[in-house]
Amino acid sequence: MTKKKKPLTKLEKVEIKAKKILANEKKIIDDEKQKRFQQCVEVKLLKGHSQELAEKMAREIIYNTHEV
């Protein structure tokens, strides 16, 4: 026998929608950061920096992380 699922309340439906919206926004932000990172690396390479140094500088600029 199958159990019938209890219908979702309005609050539960809104919470599900909110989680989906937040997940979509996070994905968009991450995609934009990745695109900016790639563009920054390309600019650094055009200016004559090595691949490794260009990636390090771009990471510091885009993601605000400092490598030691």
Number of C-alpha atoms within 10 A of each C-alpha: 3 4 5 6 6 6 8 9 9 9 9 11 11 12 12 11 12 12 11 12 12 11 12 12 12 12 12 12 12 12 12 12 15 15 13 16 21 17 13 19 23 16 14 18 16 11 10 9 15 13 13 11 13 22 19 15 21 22 21 14 14 15 12 10 12 10 8 3
